[in-house]
């Protein structure tokens, strides 16, 4: 009977070792799968951020061009030539004794 219980204990130890190895293997597989999933999620996120940056860079160029136009216009606003042009083009005004021909 003593020999039978030793064999039983040895079998139980082997079963525990096998179960421990399977558990550790599953944990490693789960950790690796999680790492791969996180990697691809981050790659997708980075790609979205790159696309967003390209959009913002284009918008910045447009706004900088508009700013340059506005700065140029602001330097012209107080000149007599600009005031006359606005009076003629937008307000339809003419100088005294001037004749306007329209198409």
Secondary structure, DSSP 4 states (H G I P E B T S, - for coil): -HHHHHHHHHHHHHHHHHHHHHHHHHHHHHHHHHHHHHHHHHHHHHHHHHHHHHHHHHHHHHHHHHHHHHHHHHHHTTSHHHHHHHHHHTT----TT------
